[in-house]
Structure formats: structure tokens, C-alpha cells
Amino acid sequence: MSGLQGIPPEPVTPGPSGAAGGAGGACAADPAPGVGPAPGVGIVNPANGLTGLRLVLVPFFVLLLVSGGTGSRIAAFALFAVASLTDLLDGRLARQRGLITDFGKIADPVADKALTGAAFVALSALGELSWWVTGIVLVRELGVTVLRIMVIRRNVIAASRGGKLKTLLQVIAISLYVLPGPFGAARPAMMGIAVAVTLVTGADYVNTALRKSP
């Protein structure tokens, strides 16, 4: 869902709090390269609050998704869309009100991964998505998160243009699987594109982390 936060140009540059791409992963423009946390801004602020809301919505989305029935699937999609929309709103709010924090730069992509990761696991548990697809995505996301933590004391790896595109594509693919309806080949085709971009951007993050290492 990301996501979704803004999309800085490659290579990766520090970005704001709040991510992926909005509902369905919409993305907004990031501030100029090198923009850091605003002085005097605390962790508790509206932008980070939206990021936290995205995390809170995850279990409710999963519950609706696994409940079964057309109504529950539509409700799950609606909740997924709202959660994804917070990714767009928190980034814009952080930029417009000067609420950018290092915490937000980390929490935003983590919230994106929690939302999309939970969706992948739930869809696989329901037998609607192959586990190997979910495994690839989860390994990539976990690896990127570990890399961020490893270099956080030296530099924050914010979400890149490719990372935001990845979140957008994942959100679209997940939405096709969550929504009831005869989408036919559109589901696996969109998911295949999302997985391919997931792998490519994962390699980019590894390269970025290596360049930031001492």
C-alpha cells in the first residue's frame, strides 16, 4: 500500500513520513533531495498518526478478507483502499506542515509492508495465491527492512521511486484478488508485474545499503 509517500528520484534520497502510495498506491512528489527531519517536530503528530492508523487497520482488513462472502470481500477492499489512502495523505501532510521525522521515514514503509504482507499471506492461506509468490514478496520486504535498520544510525534509507512504484503495483494486484468478480487473466498478469518490480527494487535497495555502509 508503499505506501502511498512521495517518490524521490533515483538513487534513493531521504524522504518524508507517511508513504505508498495512496489508495491503490497513488504517489506524490517528494521534497528536494537532502531534506531532513524538521527541527523540533515530535514523533506524535498527525502525519505519523495516519501511518499508525494504517497499521491499526491491518487486522480488521484480514478479518474481513478471510470471513468469506461477497459482502465481506467488498468491505475488505474498502478498508484496504482506506488504509492505502493514508499512505498518500500522511506524506502530503508531513511535507505541507513540516512534520517530517526520521521515525516517519521508517514507520511509513513498515506500515506499507504490514498491510500488503498481511494481504499476501491471507490470500495464500485462502488458496487464491500461490505461496511461492507470497514467499518471494515477504523475503524481499523483510530483507529491505533489515537493511534499513542496519544503516539507520548512519543514514535513513527512505522509500525510492522504484519502491513506491512497487507498492502501487502490489496494491493494484491485491485489489484485483480481493474484489469479487471475473477478472480472469488480469489477476495473475498484474501480480506477475508486481512481483517482478518487487525483485528489481529489492536489488536496488541492497545496492543502496552497500553504498551507505562504511
Backbone as JSON, one array per atom type, in Angstrom:
{
  "sequence": "MSGLQGIPPEPVTPGPSGAAGGAGGACAADPAPGVGPAPGVGIVNPANGLTGLRLVLVPFFVLLLVSGGTGSRIAAFALFAVASLTDLLDGRLARQRGLITDFGKIADPVADKALTGAAFVALSALGELSWWVTGIVLVRELGVTVLRIMVIRRNVIAASRGGKLKTLLQVIAISLYVLPGPFGAARPAMMGIAVAVTLVTGADYVNTALRKSP",
  "N": [[0.24, -0.34, 0.0], [4.15, 0.85, 0.04], [2.71, 2.83, 0.69], [-0.01, 6.33, -1.02], [3.69, 7.56, 0.33], [5.8, 10.18, -0.97], [7.63, 10.22, -4.13], [10.85, 10.17, -4.55], [13.52, 11.05, -6.83], [15.63, 8.53, -8.35], [19.11, 7.99, -7.46], [18.19, 6.56, -4.21], [16.95, 8.88, -1.9], [16.71, 10.72, 1.18], [13.4, 10.73, 2.41], [10.0, 11.85, 3.2], [7.83, 11.45, 6.12], [5.18, 9.1, 6.14], [3.73, 7.13, 3.6], [3.18, 4.99, 0.54], [2.24, 5.08, -1.53], [-0.93, 6.2, -2.25], [-4.48, 5.5, -2.09], [-4.85, 2.53, -3.58], [-2.3, 2.95, -4.07], [-1.43, 5.5, -4.91], [0.9, 8.07, -5.68], [2.87, 10.8, -4.42], [4.8, 13.78, -5.04], [8.12, 13.99, -3.77], [10.02, 16.0, -1.41], [12.82, 18.2, -2.13], [16.01, 16.62, -2.81], [17.88, 15.59, 0.04], [16.4, 16.79, 2.03], [15.78, 16.9, 5.42], [14.68, 15.76, 8.7], [12.31, 17.92, 10.25], [13.29, 20.45, 12.5], [12.57, 20.18, 15.97], [10.19, 18.79, 15.72], [8.0, 16.47, 17.02], [7.58, 12.88, 17.57], [4.91, 12.2, 17.89], [2.5, 13.24, 15.93], [0.15, 14.52, 13.45], [0.75, 13.39, 10.88], [2.32, 11.08, 11.4], [0.39, 9.87, 12.87], [-1.52, 9.08, 10.97], [-0.01, 7.17, 9.67], [0.2, 5.33, 11.74], [-2.5, 4.66, 11.96], [-2.86, 3.21, 9.64], [-1.5, 0.87, 10.26], [-3.12, -0.05, 12.37], [-5.46, -0.7, 11.02], [-4.87, -3.0, 9.66], [-5.31, -5.7, 10.91], [-8.13, -5.72, 10.95], [-8.78, -5.59, 8.26], [-7.74, -8.06, 7.39], [-9.38, -9.82, 8.83], [-11.91, -9.34, 7.69], [-11.35, -10.16, 5.1], [-10.86, -12.92, 5.27], [-13.26, -13.81, 6.15], [-15.15, -14.53, 4.27], [-17.66, -14.58, 1.65], [-19.45, -12.31, -0.48], [-20.12, -9.72, 0.42], [-18.34, -9.34, 2.59], [-15.93, -9.42, 1.24], [-16.06, -7.16, -0.37], [-16.2, -5.21, 1.62], [-13.71, -5.65, 2.77], [-12.04, -4.85, 0.68], [-12.73, -2.14, 0.6], [-11.76, -1.27, 3.08], [-9.08, -1.83, 2.73], [-8.5, -0.04, 0.68], [-8.9, 2.41, 2.01], [-6.9, 2.23, 3.97], [-4.66, 2.21, 2.31], [-4.93, 4.73, 1.21], [-4.22, 6.37, 3.33], [-1.53, 6.32, 3.12], [-0.86, 8.04, 1.09], [-1.88, 10.42, 2.12], [-0.51, 10.87, 4.58], [2.1, 11.45, 3.82], [1.8, 13.79, 2.27], [0.76, 15.5, 4.2], [2.87, 15.6, 6.01], [4.81, 16.94, 4.52], [3.54, 19.39, 3.86], [3.02, 20.56, 6.34], [5.41, 20.54, 7.61], [6.17, 18.24, 9.09], [8.02, 16.21, 8.98], [9.81, 13.41, 10.05], [12.46, 11.29, 11.28], [11.49, 8.96, 12.38], [9.04, 8.72, 11.04], [9.94, 8.28, 8.45], [10.86, 5.71, 8.6], [8.71, 4.28, 9.77], [6.65, 4.6, 7.93], [7.19, 3.06, 5.43], [7.3, 0.58, 6.74], [4.69, 0.27, 7.68], [3.4, 0.11, 5.22], [4.4, -2.34, 4.31], [3.39, -4.06, 6.23], [0.65, -3.94, 5.71], [0.37, -4.78, 2.95], [1.8, -7.18, 3.11], [0.29, -8.69, 4.95], [-1.98, -9.0, 3.4], [-1.03, -10.58, 1.27], [-0.33, -12.97, 2.64], [-2.84, -13.73, 3.69], [-4.34, -14.13, 1.33], [-2.94, -16.28, 0.22], [-3.32, -18.18, 2.21], [-6.0, -18.6, 1.88], [-5.96, -19.99, -0.41], [-5.94, -18.71, -2.84], [-3.78, -17.52, -3.96], [-0.54, -18.39, -4.97], [1.79, -19.82, -2.69], [4.5, -19.49, -3.18], [4.7, -17.07, -4.44], [3.93, -15.29, -2.42], [5.98, -15.9, -0.63], [8.31, -14.96, -1.97], [7.78, -12.2, -2.04], [7.58, -11.57, 0.72], [10.14, -12.26, 1.69], [11.72, -10.44, 0.3], [10.67, -7.99, 1.32], [11.16, -8.23, 4.06], [13.94, -8.38, 4.0], [14.65, -5.82, 3.01], [13.69, -4.23, 5.08], [15.36, -5.06, 7.2], [17.81, -4.17, 6.18], [17.39, -1.39, 6.25], [17.27, -1.0, 9.02], [19.85, -1.74, 9.72], [21.45, 0.3, 8.68], [20.47, 2.58, 9.8], [21.58, 4.17, 11.84], [23.56, 5.53, 10.57], [22.48, 6.56, 8.23], [19.26, 7.27, 6.86], [17.37, 5.15, 4.89], [15.16, 6.11, 2.77], [11.93, 5.62, 1.15], [12.18, 4.84, -2.28], [11.76, 5.96, -5.73], [11.34, 3.65, -7.27], [10.59, 1.91, -5.22], [8.15, 3.0, -4.4], [6.68, 2.68, -6.74], [6.63, -0.08, -6.81], [5.05, -0.61, -4.54], [2.64, 0.55, -5.35], [1.95, -1.09, -7.56], [1.7, -3.54, -6.25], [-0.48, -2.98, -4.6], [-2.51, -2.58, -6.48], [-2.59, -5.13, -7.68], [-3.25, -6.75, -5.47], [-5.76, -5.69, -4.87], [-7.26, -6.55, -7.08], [-7.35, -9.26, -6.56], [-8.69, -9.31, -4.12], [-11.19, -8.13, -4.57], [-14.39, -9.38, -5.48], [-15.31, -11.0, -8.52], [-15.19, -11.56, -12.11], [-12.24, -11.43, -13.07], [-10.42, -12.82, -14.51], [-7.56, -13.37, -16.52], [-6.37, -11.05, -15.75], [-5.7, -10.84, -13.05], [-3.46, -12.74, -12.39], [-1.64, -11.7, -14.26], [-1.23, -9.0, -13.52], [-0.24, -9.44, -10.97], [2.11, -10.79, -11.57], [3.64, -8.77, -12.79], [3.88, -7.04, -10.61], [5.38, -8.63, -8.82], [7.76, -8.93, -10.26], [8.74, -6.26, -10.35], [9.03, -5.93, -7.64], [11.2, -7.61, -7.05], [13.26, -6.39, -8.57], [13.44, -3.8, -7.44], [14.15, -4.55, -4.9], [16.76, -5.47, -5.25], [17.89, -3.04, -5.89], [17.69, -1.63, -3.46], [19.45, -3.16, -1.91], [21.87, -2.55, -3.17], [21.96, 0.2, -2.65], [22.12, 0.19, 0.18], [24.6, -1.03, 0.52], [26.28, 0.88, -0.58], [25.97, 2.88, 1.3], [27.12, 1.8, 3.49], [29.96, 1.7, 5.76]],
  "CA": [[0.0, 0.0, 0.0], [4.2, 1.88, -0.07], [2.88, 3.09, 0.6], [1.23, 5.91, -0.84], [4.57, 8.73, 0.43], [6.27, 10.69, -2.23], [8.55, 9.43, -4.95], [12.04, 10.93, -4.91], [14.25, 10.47, -7.96], [16.71, 7.59, -8.04], [19.1, 6.99, -6.4], [17.37, 6.82, -3.04], [17.29, 10.04, -1.07], [15.82, 10.77, 2.33], [12.06, 11.15, 2.08], [9.2, 12.25, 4.34], [6.99, 10.47, 6.79], [3.92, 8.78, 5.51], [4.1, 6.55, 2.34], [2.97, 4.47, -0.76], [1.4, 5.3, -2.48], [-2.25, 6.34, -1.71], [-5.42, 4.45, -2.35], [-4.36, 1.88, -4.76], [-0.89, 3.24, -4.2], [-1.11, 6.75, -5.56], [2.14, 8.62, -5.14], [3.03, 12.24, -4.52], [6.19, 14.17, -5.23], [8.88, 14.18, -2.55], [10.76, 17.25, -1.37], [14.12, 18.17, -2.79], [16.97, 15.71, -2.18], [18.62, 16.1, 1.18], [15.53, 17.36, 3.04], [15.82, 16.06, 6.6], [13.62, 15.98, 9.67], [12.13, 19.3, 10.68], [13.72, 20.61, 13.89], [11.53, 20.4, 16.96], [8.98, 18.04, 15.44], [7.96, 15.25, 17.81], [7.08, 11.68, 16.91], [3.45, 12.24, 17.92], [1.98, 14.31, 15.08], [-0.91, 13.99, 12.58], [1.27, 12.56, 9.8], [2.65, 9.78, 11.97], [-0.88, 9.3, 13.31], [-2.1, 8.39, 9.82], [0.79, 5.96, 9.47], [-0.24, 4.39, 12.77], [-3.84, 4.2, 11.61], [-2.71, 2.17, 8.62], [-1.14, -0.35, 10.98], [-4.28, -0.49, 13.15], [-6.48, -1.24, 10.12], [-4.43, -4.27, 9.07], [-6.04, -6.89, 11.38], [-9.54, -5.66, 10.56], [-8.81, -5.95, 6.85], [-7.53, -9.51, 7.28], [-10.57, -10.48, 9.36], [-12.95, -9.25, 6.67], [-10.93, -10.91, 3.92], [-10.98, -14.36, 5.48], [-14.62, -14.13, 6.6], [-15.89, -15.14, 3.18], [-18.87, -13.89, 1.24], [-19.25, -11.14, -1.34], [-20.16, -8.51, 1.23], [-17.11, -9.21, 3.36], [-14.83, -9.12, 0.32], [-16.19, -5.75, -0.76], [-15.82, -4.43, 2.79], [-12.26, -5.78, 2.92], [-11.44, -3.99, -0.32], [-12.92, -0.75, 1.01], [-10.83, -0.99, 4.17], [-7.74, -1.85, 2.13], [-8.36, 1.23, -0.05], [-8.75, 3.48, 3.01], [-5.58, 2.09, 4.56], [-3.69, 2.63, 1.3], [-5.06, 6.17, 1.05], [-3.47, 7.05, 4.39], [-0.14, 6.4, 2.69], [-0.74, 9.28, 0.32], [-2.2, 11.58, 2.94], [0.48, 11.17, 5.61], [3.25, 12.08, 3.18], [1.46, 15.17, 1.91], [0.61, 16.26, 5.44], [4.2, 15.81, 6.58], [5.51, 17.97, 3.74], [2.86, 20.69, 3.91], [3.05, 21.13, 7.69], [6.74, 20.42, 8.18], [6.12, 17.2, 10.13], [8.91, 15.13, 8.58], [10.63, 12.87, 11.13], [13.15, 10.04, 10.96], [10.56, 7.89, 12.74], [8.07, 8.59, 9.96], [10.6, 7.72, 7.28], [10.96, 4.27, 8.81], [7.39, 3.72, 10.07], [5.8, 4.63, 6.74], [7.35, 1.84, 4.64], [6.97, -0.6, 7.55], [3.23, 0.17, 7.65], [3.06, -0.39, 3.88], [4.74, -3.77, 4.23], [2.45, -4.79, 7.09], [-0.63, -4.01, 5.02], [0.45, -5.64, 1.77], [2.26, -8.5, 3.53], [-0.86, -9.39, 5.52], [-2.87, -9.36, 2.29], [-0.43, -11.71, 0.55], [-0.45, -14.16, 3.47], [-4.25, -14.11, 3.77], [-4.76, -14.67, 0.03], [-2.33, -17.6, 0.07], [-3.99, -19.08, 3.16], [-7.3, -18.9, 1.3], [-5.75, -20.78, -1.61], [-6.18, -17.89, -4.03], [-2.49, -17.04, -4.45], [0.5, -19.37, -4.69], [2.65, -19.47, -1.57], [5.83, -19.07, -3.63], [4.6, -15.63, -4.71], [3.96, -14.64, -1.12], [7.31, -16.09, -0.06], [9.23, -14.03, -2.63], [7.48, -10.84, -1.6], [7.9, -11.41, 2.14], [11.6, -12.28, 1.85], [12.22, -9.15, -0.19], [10.27, -6.91, 2.21], [11.9, -8.41, 5.3], [15.33, -8.04, 3.73], [14.78, -4.37, 2.91], [13.5, -3.69, 6.43], [16.59, -5.33, 7.94], [18.83, -3.26, 5.67], [17.12, -0.06, 6.79], [17.64, -0.98, 10.43], [21.3, -1.86, 9.81], [22.15, 1.54, 8.34], [19.71, 3.72, 10.31], [22.41, 5.06, 12.65], [24.41, 6.33, 9.68], [21.64, 7.26, 7.25], [17.94, 6.68, 6.69], [17.04, 4.8, 3.5], [13.74, 6.38, 2.55], [11.34, 4.94, 0.0], [12.62, 5.38, -3.55], [10.77, 5.97, -6.8], [11.04, 2.26, -7.58], [9.87, 1.33, -4.09], [6.78, 3.48, -4.45], [6.04, 2.01, -7.87], [6.42, -1.45, -6.36], [3.9, -0.62, -3.64], [1.46, 0.84, -6.18], [1.62, -2.29, -8.34], [1.23, -4.55, -5.31], [-1.82, -2.6, -4.15], [-3.44, -2.85, -7.59], [-2.7, -6.58, -7.83], [-4.0, -7.26, -4.31], [-7.15, -5.25, -5.02], [-7.9, -7.43, -8.06], [-7.6, -10.55, -5.9], [-9.64, -9.13, -3.02], [-12.51, -7.85, -5.11], [-15.06, -10.48, -6.17], [-15.6, -10.67, -9.91], [-14.49, -12.35, -13.14], [-11.12, -10.67, -13.61], [-9.69, -13.7, -15.42], [-6.1, -13.32, -16.6], [-5.87, -9.78, -15.24], [-5.13, -11.05, -11.72], [-2.07, -13.25, -12.43], [-0.78, -10.82, -15.06], [-0.87, -7.85, -12.69], [0.6, -9.92, -9.88], [3.43, -11.09, -12.14], [4.35, -7.49, -12.95], [4.2, -6.54, -9.27], [6.46, -9.44, -8.26], [8.98, -8.61, -10.99], [9.21, -4.96, -9.87], [9.42, -6.15, -6.25], [12.55, -8.17, -7.06], [14.19, -5.4, -9.11], [13.64, -2.74, -6.45], [14.86, -5.15, -3.78], [18.18, -5.44, -5.61], [18.31, -1.63, -5.83], [17.88, -1.3, -2.05], [20.69, -3.8, -1.47], [22.96, -1.75, -3.72], [21.97, 1.46, -1.9], [22.61, -0.07, 1.53], [26.04, -1.32, 0.43], [26.97, 2.15, -0.82], [25.91, 3.66, 2.52], [27.89, 1.13, 4.54], [31.32, 2.24, 5.86]],
  "C": [[0.41, 0.59, 0.0], [4.4, 2.3, -0.04], [2.13, 3.07, 0.62], [2.02, 7.16, -0.59], [5.11, 9.11, -0.94], [7.29, 9.83, -2.92], [9.75, 10.26, -5.33], [12.74, 10.3, -6.09], [15.3, 9.5, -7.49], [18.04, 8.33, -8.19], [18.33, 7.44, -5.18], [17.88, 8.03, -2.28], [16.32, 10.09, 0.08], [14.48, 11.33, 1.94], [11.26, 11.41, 3.34], [8.49, 11.12, 5.02], [5.74, 10.26, 5.99], [4.16, 8.19, 4.15], [3.04, 6.3, 1.37], [1.86, 4.94, -1.34], [0.04, 5.3, -2.06], [-3.17, 5.22, -2.04], [-5.04, 3.81, -3.62], [-2.92, 2.25, -4.98], [-0.57, 4.52, -4.91], [0.09, 7.39, -4.91], [2.18, 10.12, -5.34], [4.49, 12.57, -4.63], [6.86, 14.42, -3.89], [9.56, 15.55, -2.56], [12.11, 17.1, -2.03], [15.06, 17.24, -2.07], [17.68, 16.38, -1.02], [17.76, 16.71, 2.26], [15.47, 16.42, 4.23], [14.66, 16.36, 7.51], [13.53, 17.45, 10.06], [12.52, 19.43, 12.15], [12.54, 20.84, 14.82], [10.25, 19.64, 16.73], [9.02, 16.72, 16.21], [7.4, 14.08, 17.02], [5.56, 11.7, 16.84], [2.98, 13.46, 17.14], [0.97, 13.69, 14.11], [-0.4, 13.07, 11.46], [1.61, 11.16, 10.29], [1.4, 9.08, 12.48], [-1.56, 8.54, 12.19], [-1.33, 7.11, 9.51], [0.39, 4.9, 10.49], [-1.62, 3.83, 12.49], [-3.78, 3.08, 10.58], [-2.36, 0.83, 9.26], [-2.33, -0.92, 11.75], [-5.33, -1.16, 12.26], [-6.13, -2.62, 9.57], [-5.21, -5.48, 9.58], [-7.51, -6.89, 11.0], [-9.71, -6.03, 9.08], [-8.69, -7.46, 6.67], [-8.77, -10.27, 7.75], [-11.7, -10.47, 8.33], [-12.62, -10.12, 5.47], [-11.16, -12.4, 4.08], [-12.39, -14.78, 5.91], [-15.44, -14.83, 5.52], [-17.16, -14.37, 2.86], [-18.57, -12.62, 0.46], [-19.21, -9.84, -0.54], [-18.88, -8.27, 2.0], [-15.94, -8.86, 2.46], [-14.88, -7.65, -0.12], [-15.79, -4.85, 0.4], [-14.31, -4.48, 3.01], [-11.54, -4.9, 1.91], [-11.55, -2.52, 0.08], [-11.95, -0.37, 2.12], [-9.39, -0.95, 3.66], [-7.48, -0.54, 1.38], [-8.15, 2.39, 0.9], [-7.36, 3.44, 3.62], [-4.5, 2.55, 3.58], [-3.73, 4.15, 1.11], [-4.29, 6.93, 2.13], [-2.0, 7.2, 4.01], [0.12, 7.64, 1.87], [-0.91, 10.5, 1.22], [-1.12, 11.9, 3.96], [1.71, 11.86, 5.02], [2.99, 13.54, 2.83], [1.36, 16.05, 3.16], [1.97, 16.57, 6.05], [4.94, 16.92, 5.84], [4.88, 19.35, 3.92], [2.97, 21.37, 5.27], [4.41, 20.99, 8.36], [6.83, 19.4, 9.29], [7.0, 16.01, 9.8], [9.78, 14.71, 9.77], [11.34, 11.61, 10.66], [12.26, 8.84, 11.29], [9.57, 7.65, 11.6], [8.67, 7.97, 8.72], [10.72, 6.2, 7.38], [9.58, 3.65, 8.97], [6.51, 3.64, 8.83], [5.97, 3.38, 5.87], [7.05, 0.57, 5.42], [5.45, -0.82, 7.56], [2.75, -0.35, 6.3], [3.26, -1.89, 3.8], [3.8, -4.6, 5.09], [1.11, -4.98, 6.39], [-0.58, -4.97, 3.84], [0.88, -7.05, 2.15], [1.11, -9.33, 4.11], [-1.83, -9.83, 4.43], [-2.33, -10.56, 1.53], [-0.62, -13.01, 1.34], [-1.9, -14.65, 3.51], [-4.73, -14.73, 2.46], [-4.17, -16.06, -0.2], [-3.0, -18.61, 1.0], [-5.37, -19.47, 2.64], [-7.19, -19.74, 0.03], [-5.94, -20.03, -2.91], [-4.89, -17.37, -4.66], [-1.42, -18.04, -4.05], [1.41, -18.89, -3.55], [4.03, -19.02, -2.02], [5.84, -17.59, -3.96], [4.7, -14.85, -3.4], [5.34, -14.74, -0.49], [8.32, -15.12, -0.65], [9.04, -12.61, -2.12], [7.9, -10.62, -0.15], [9.4, -11.4, 2.4], [12.2, -10.95, 1.42], [11.92, -8.03, 0.82], [11.02, -7.01, 3.55], [13.36, -8.01, 5.13], [15.56, -6.54, 3.68], [14.63, -3.72, 4.29], [14.75, -3.88, 7.28], [17.7, -4.4, 7.49], [18.64, -1.85, 6.21], [17.58, 0.04, 8.24], [19.16, -1.0, 10.59], [22.02, -0.53, 9.57], [21.51, 2.77, 8.97], [20.56, 4.69, 11.13], [23.29, 5.95, 11.8], [23.58, 7.16, 8.7], [20.32, 6.53, 7.15], [17.71, 6.4, 5.22], [15.54, 5.0, 3.33], [13.25, 5.65, 1.31], [11.75, 5.63, -1.3], [11.49, 5.4, -4.55], [10.35, 4.53, -7.14], [10.25, 1.59, -6.47], [8.42, 1.75, -4.07], [6.01, 2.84, -5.6], [5.71, 0.57, -7.51], [5.18, -1.54, -5.49], [2.6, -0.38, -4.41], [1.01, -0.41, -6.93], [1.1, -3.4, -7.43], [-0.2, -4.25, -4.86], [-2.85, -2.89, -5.24], [-3.67, -4.35, -7.72], [-3.53, -7.18, -6.69], [-5.48, -6.9, -4.44], [-7.91, -6.15, -6.0], [-8.23, -8.78, -7.44], [-8.65, -10.43, -4.8], [-11.05, -8.93, -3.54], [-13.13, -9.09, -5.76], [-15.37, -10.06, -7.6], [-14.76, -11.48, -10.87], [-13.34, -11.58, -13.79], [-10.21, -11.52, -14.5], [-8.18, -13.56, -15.33], [-5.53, -12.03, -16.02], [-5.19, -9.95, -13.88], [-3.7, -11.57, -11.79], [-1.13, -12.36, -13.22], [-0.3, -9.63, -14.23], [0.03, -8.27, -11.55], [2.0, -10.24, -10.38], [4.26, -9.84, -12.32], [4.79, -6.96, -11.59], [5.37, -7.3, -8.65], [7.79, -9.11, -8.94], [9.58, -7.29, -10.51], [9.67, -5.07, -8.42], [10.86, -6.66, -6.18], [13.58, -7.14, -7.53], [14.48, -4.31, -8.08], [14.35, -3.27, -5.21], [16.36, -5.13, -4.02], [18.72, -4.02, -5.53], [18.56, -1.21, -4.39], [19.15, -1.92, -1.5], [21.89, -2.99, -1.92], [23.08, -0.44, -2.95], [22.55, 1.27, -0.51], [24.11, -0.32, 1.53], [26.83, -0.02, 0.23], [26.98, 3.03, 0.43], [26.71, 3.06, 3.66], [29.3, 1.69, 4.57], [32.31, 1.37, 5.15]]
}
